[in-house]
Amino acid sequence: MSKITAITGSDVFKVNDRILADFFDGECVKIDPPNDLTSVKVGKNGNAIIGVNNNGKQQLVTLRLIRGSADDKFLNGERNKFLNDPSAYVLLTGEYTKNTGDGKGNLSQEVYLLINGIFKKASGGHENADGETEQGVVVYEITFCFGGRSV
């Protein structure tokens, strides 16, 4: 019986060709499609209708960065450019490369290409007198209108 092994690491996430590196702990990059790709309805006699939902192409990207880092300042600057003049803002592009090894020296890559990104909401903050580390994290949520994955 053949066993499959996946070793991950050295992933790369870019926004507008800038490689982001100031990530914090835990799930520091998450790409999540918020909508279904299709709608399906089964009717009488087993007839079915399948409708393509174009909103299913959207991708919600969540980034957990170190507060005040160079990457935080970069993304905050981009968000401020958008807020200052939304009509003139050039939308974000993104690229995520996931590297996976098989333990035998072979490397596989999956790449997410993300197009027409915009900030979903403002980043929040908090203070904790007990000194917990989450107060040093800033979270960005960016919605990309289109996202595709290739393996």
Secondary structure, DSSP 4 states (H G I P E B T S, - for coil): ------EE---EEEETTEEE--B-SSS-EEEE--S-SEEEEE-GGG-EEEEE-GGGG-EEEEEEEETTSHHHHHHHHHHHHHHH-GGGPPPEEEEEEEEEE-SSS-EEEEEEEEEEEEE-S-------TT--GGGGEEEEEEEEEEEEEE-
